[in-house]
Each structure stands twice: as structure tokens, then as C-alpha cells.
Amino acid sequence: MRSGRRAMALLAVMAMLVAGCASGGGVAPTPVPPQGHVQGPDPALVQTASGILRGTVASDHRLFAGVPYAAAPVGPNRFAAPTPAAGWPGERDATRAGPRCIQDPSADPEQGANTAEDCLSLNVWTPPVADEKRPVMVWIHGGAFVGGSSGIYDARRLAARGGIIVVTINYRLGTLGFLAHPALGAGGDIGNYGLADQQAALRWVRDNIADFGGDPQKVTVAGESAGGMSVCDHLVSPGSAGLFRAAILMSAPCQAQADLTAATGRSLEYAAAAGCPDPATAATCLRALPVDALRKPVWYFNIGSDELTGPITGSALIPQAPLVAFGSGESDPVPLLIGTTRDEFTLFVALRYLRAGQRYTPGDYPRLLSETFGADAAAVAAHYPIGRYGGVAQAYSAAVTDGDFACVSERIAGDLSHAGPVYAYEFNDRNAPAPEVLRTLPFPVGASHSLELRYLFDVGGAPPLNPAQQRLSDQMIDYWSAFVRTGEPTVDGGPAWPSFDQAGDGARMSLQADGSRVDNDYAHVHQCSLWAALKEK
């Protein structure tokens, strides 16, 4: 494996540092009445159809953590669609998040601690009890589909300040979530178990959120990085239709997904290396393996030299690749909030520097571009000269930021704006607080991938926000929660946020600590005409 090939997987490390149905749908649980169970006098107790939960109550929010939304995917349920969780007698303790799903060992700062296959749980953050039904945001975590968990994202400020309910979910990762061995199904009904878990969680929200004071008719699905890529898939998956009314896509390279043919080949190789080479017995063999034999992810797709696993297109669950479906108007036409950070890829170059010891010199630049962009390397070099950006790391980061994140976001926003309202943004606080390890680099990381998350969630792991950044944080929470409430990011006292096709071509909100403003220059700054031309070659 080439040096740095796991930089995308190592996002799980950074998440911890920053933080401190069609096929696979399973059987939907019996819906509860939309009004839910009546809230009793104790706000720490919630009666659900499965049993009573005892959560945590603070002055400005409630938390019900570690709530099972599906049965343990073990034994015969390994590499299978999720099934409903069983109920329980008496009160269930819901004061702590459940185990994390099995993680990539090379990118897990906790070295496998608090992980289990029995991990399909979620956390519900609510404002204080009120008579009104609250809108809901379902948050899908990032981590390159090999790391991360629901417990990283403390949503108390979104609940308290925003007045919304936030549900954070776990889902199967890596090999356990996405192995596409043909022995595990038929007709493309393989892989995508992690995405099927997410659909099961969305169905759980539909059927149970009224018990927590939520409105099941006002659900927004949201995610960042791998979570945002998942949202792209839900916009085109038949099994997700009707489970949400709006979507939020943050820093999502939705093009970076393998098709069924590629994933099947990689999965056959993986199974053989794991000791299950015979297709006739592979399903039984794979389900009988000790979980430690399956911790290493199966890899499907490369962004440059960085490998990814994850959802599989051309499959029963995702019949068409999201970007293809968006371009042809075949996606769920819901209001969309979409954006990127100004310097997405500096994080991944930093991880190579810190973990693999890579130090790029000007002499390395042609090779690096050739490995990443192939026949387009010369064109990229002409548009991203080292001198313009201050160094090889910065020039390379800018090229991949633009080609794989910024201009993909621009393309999605343009395609989906024909179907419904789209609100686009760029997080542009280039002095965003970063973990200590990122402040030791010989180049700035700027507004890098994942650094905007602490402006929405209490995730710790970095210096506190300064007063101007705290104002930006408050503003972002107001915008995000307004979008969850109404499908429009409109707030009193904040800059008016036009839709993508208003106020000129490609209007975006530039989120800045010194004052957010509408920006129409995003496509020019990120050289999207170049990337569109290269795509058309």
C-alpha cells in the first residue's frame, strides 16, 4: 500500500481529535400514533412503544442516549439487513451512548475500546418539554465509513438555542458495513448494510420521535464527509423516499463511491485473504469469523492516492450513482443546504505529514499530481503552481479541495436547484481553532475539513472559540436550525441567505468570523471551469 493511502480513513482520528426500503431495508416497525405517548410529569422518562427510557435532564435540554433502533447484527444477522430491536421491561437506562461500531484499527485513537458489533443505537437531544412538536435533524457522522460514532457529537446547543430535536446515529462501518461478496445476496442485494442501518434509524425516527416531542413530518437528514455522502445516497435510494423532508450536505465528495462490479471484485479478494476463498461456503464462513478478523476495512475507491470504503452504487439499495441521478433529475426533490470548507484537503495532507512522515518538495510535485490526477496532471500543474499557493502542500491541497470537494458541491447545487430550493455555503474561517497536533505543521490548515463541526456541536479537542468565532457559531446554529424548521436558512438579524439561483450565478453564503456575507465568486476561486472541462474530456 502506497504511503498515505489511508489518509481518508484517518479522518476518524481527526474526528476524535476535534471531538475529543429497497434491498437492505428490513421490516419496518409498527408505527406509533403521530402524536406519540403523552409526556408524564418526569421529563427524564419517555414512554416509547418498546418500553420506558430514563434519560438525562438539564436546564436547557434533555438527552436519551444509547437507544437501540435495530437488533444486534450478529450471527446470521451479520452482513444482513437490520431488523427491529426488541422491547424491554421496566425502565431502560438511557444516560450513556452505546458502543461504537467496529472501527478501522489503523485509524482508531481508542484502540478498539468501547466497540462492538451490537452497536445500532442512537441518541436523542431535545429542548425542554413543551406543548409544540419540534422539528428534527437526524445526524449521520463522518469518518470515511471506517470510523467515528454518534457519541462524538454533543448537540445540546442545537437543541437549546435552535429549539430542534437532534438524533445522532451509529451505523455499521468498514467491512461489516459494506462488504459486497456475491455469496451474501443476489441481484445486487449485497453490501450497503451500513446505509440500510441509516434507513432503519430514519424509520425509527418516523415511528418514535413523537414520544420525545418531535414532529415526524418535519425531519431533516444531515451529515458531514462520509455522513454527507450518505445523505447523497438517501436522496436517490428508493428505500429512503418519504423518510425526510429536507437534507443537509456538508463537505461531501459524493462522486467517491464504487460501483457493484468494482466492489464485488474487491470483496472476493478480501474474503479470500480472510480465509473464506470458496464462494460456495463464503457466506457461512464470513459470518462465523471472529470479529477481529474483519476489523480491517475493505477498500473500494480512491480520491487520489487515498482509499475509501462505503456505499456501493448500481446496487439494489442505490440503483444509480448520486451525481448521475442528480444530473438527470432523478432524486428526491427536497430543500437542500449544501456546502464545503475553504481548505478541505489540508487535513489529509496534514495526516500524511503527521502519520506517514511525508515531506513534499518541489521535485515531488509532478509525481504527486501524476499519481492523483493521471493524464490531467499537466493541466492541474499549470493552474495550481507552487508559487501561487506558498508551497507544495498548499498547492496540492488546493487542487484536491477544488477538484474533489468544492466543484463537486457546485455541481450538485446547480443540478438540484432545478428540482427544489438549494442554499449553498462555504465555511471560510481560516483561523478556525484546530487541535494542537495540527498547530505544529509547517503549513497552515486554514478552514480545513471537519473544523466547522465545533461551530455546531460541542466537540472539544481544540482551543475555545474567540468572541467573533462564538458569534459565528451562534449564527450557524441559527441558520441550520431555521433550515430544519422551515426549509429556509432565514434568521432575524442575520444576512439574508438567497437560494443558489438567486442574486446572480451560484450565490453562496460565506460564513466568516468577521461577518458572513453572500459570495458569488466561489466557482471562480475554486477554478470550477477547469474541473468541468477535465471531467468532459
Beta strands, then each sheet from edge to edge (+ up, - down):
strand 1: 45-47
strand 2: 52-54
strand 3: 56-57
strand 4: 62-68
strand 5: 91-93
strand 6: 121-126
strand 7: 134-140
strand 8: 165-169
strand 9: 214-224
strand 10: 246-250
strand 11: 258-259
strand 12: 301-303
strand 13: 306-308
strand 14: 312-313
strand 15: 336-341
strand 16: 422-427
strand 17: 508-511
strand 18: 517-519
sheet 1: 1+ 2- 5-
sheet 2: 3+ 4- 6+ 8- 7- 9- 10- 15- 16- 17- 18+
sheet 3: 11+ 14+
sheet 4: 12+ 13-
end
